[in-house]
Amino acid sequence: MIRLALVWVGITLGTFCLLRLSGDPARLILGELASNEAVREFQRLHGLDRPLPAQYLAFVGGILVGDFGRSLRFEQPILPIILERLPATLELAGAAWRSPS
């Protein structure tokens, strides 16, 4: 059970960190020409102005209750986006999994 918890923490922490490696989400979404005021407002609205540990705990807390957050790009919940693309992903994974004859 402890190993499972450690794996889960590792996966969530890794995902959280990878999502932030690409840079400031506010600048990525709004563009480099966005005003500092617009960037601060975007960060405030999406909780990106909070310390990283608080953001991580909110991320994990959301996952635990089935709330995977909102897409910053599409401005809609992430879960329906994932579920919409899941069949094609599974088909591709299945095709890659099959061994050559």
GIVENKA-V639658 format. One record per residue. N is the residue number from 1. RES is the residue in three letters. SS is DSSP state (a for helix, b for strand, c for the rest). PSI is psi in degrees with one decimal (* if undefined). Layout:
# GIVENKA-V639658
[[N & RES & SS & PSI] [N & RES & SS & PSI]]
This chain:
# GIVENKA-V639658
[[1 & MET & c & -38.2] [2 & ILE & a & -40.0] [3 & ARG & a & -41.9] [4 & LEU & a & -43.9] [5 & ALA & a & -41.8] [6 & LEU & a & -39.8] [7 & VAL & a & -43.7] [8 & TRP & a & -44.3] [9 & VAL & a & -42.8] [10 & GLY & a & -42.6] [11 & ILE & a & -46.0] [12 & THR & a & -40.1] [13 & LEU & a & -41.4] [14 & GLY & a & -44.1] [15 & THR & a & -45.6] [16 & PHE & a & -45.4] [17 & CYS & a & -41.7] [18 & LEU & a & -35.6] [19 & LEU & a & -23.2] [20 & ARG & a & -7.2] [21 & LEU & a & -26.1] [22 & SER & c & -5.1] [23 & GLY & c & -169.8] [24 & ASP & c & 116.1] [25 & PRO & a & -34.8] [26 & ALA & a & -45.2] [27 & ARG & a & -36.9] [28 & LEU & a & -40.5] [29 & ILE & a & -45.5] [30 & LEU & a & -22.0] [31 & GLY & c & 160.0] [32 & GLU & c & -21.2] [33 & LEU & c & -2.4] [34 & ALA & c & 145.9] [35 & SER & c & 156.5] [36 & ASN & a & -35.5] [37 & GLU & a & -43.5] [38 & ALA & a & -39.5] [39 & VAL & a & -45.0] [40 & ARG & a & -40.3] [41 & GLU & a & -42.5] [42 & PHE & a & -45.8] [43 & GLN & a & -41.1] [44 & ARG & a & -45.7] [45 & LEU & a & -33.5] [46 & HIS & c & 8.6] [47 & GLY & c & 15.6] [48 & LEU & c & -3.3] [49 & ASP & c & -5.6] [50 & ARG & c & 158.6] [51 & PRO & c & 150.5] [52 & LEU & a & -42.2] [53 & PRO & a & -37.9] [54 & ALA & a & -37.8] [55 & GLN & a & -42.0] [56 & TYR & a & -44.7] [57 & LEU & a & -37.4] [58 & ALA & a & -39.3] [59 & PHE & a & -49.6] [60 & VAL & a & -42.5] [61 & GLY & a & -40.2] [62 & GLY & a & -43.6] [63 & ILE & a & -40.8] [64 & LEU & a & -27.6] [65 & VAL & c & 10.0] [66 & GLY & c & 10.8] [67 & ASP & c & 105.1] [68 & PHE & c & 7.2] [69 & GLY & c & -171.3] [70 & ARG & b & 144.0] [71 & SER & c & 126.2] [72 & LEU & c & -28.8] [73 & ARG & c & -45.4] [74 & PHE & c & -7.8] [75 & GLU & c & 46.4] [76 & GLN & c & 164.0] [77 & PRO & b & 143.8] [78 & ILE & a & -36.0] [79 & LEU & a & -47.0] [80 & PRO & a & -32.6] [81 & ILE & a & -44.6] [82 & ILE & a & -47.5] [83 & LEU & a & -32.8] [84 & GLU & a & -34.9] [85 & ARG & a & -7.5] [86 & LEU & a & -44.5] [87 & PRO & a & -44.3] [88 & ALA & a & -37.2] [89 & THR & a & -45.0] [90 & LEU & a & -37.4] [91 & GLU & a & -44.6] [92 & LEU & a & -43.4] [93 & ALA & a & -39.9] [94 & GLY & a & -41.5] [95 & ALA & a & -36.7] [96 & ALA & a & -28.6] [97 & TRP & a & -34.1] [98 & ARG & c & 134.6] [99 & SER & c & 148.5] [100 & PRO & c & 146.0] [101 & SER & c & *]]
